[in-house]
Amino acid sequence: MGDEAILAQSKSAEAVNAAANAAEAVERAREAQMASAFAKALQEVFSIEDGGGRKRFIDVSRVPLICQSIVGIDKRMSAIEDSLKWVTRVVIGAVILALLALLFKTYAI
């Protein structure tokens, strides 16, 4: 290899390293921005005063119930999806049987 090829490889490796560093910096900036937005949203929802002098009341004892409800919803959605799969199979089977019966009746097979 000539000196030019070695120099080109070196510059290529530097460019790849710089791109990787830039991508990592962008990811860190995005994470910081999301954390800041999340903290602001939490502050807006769970703040003691809403700016007009009124105080908000949050029933912290209900938070576990809400979380359990979300888990229950997921389980129920899975059960509904499973039952819909069987209903779909039964309907498709009935349609196929009806078409076969029509064919047998039409062509007297």
Secondary structure as UniProt FT lines:
FT   HELIX           3..46
FT   HELIX           60..62
FT   HELIX           63..107
//
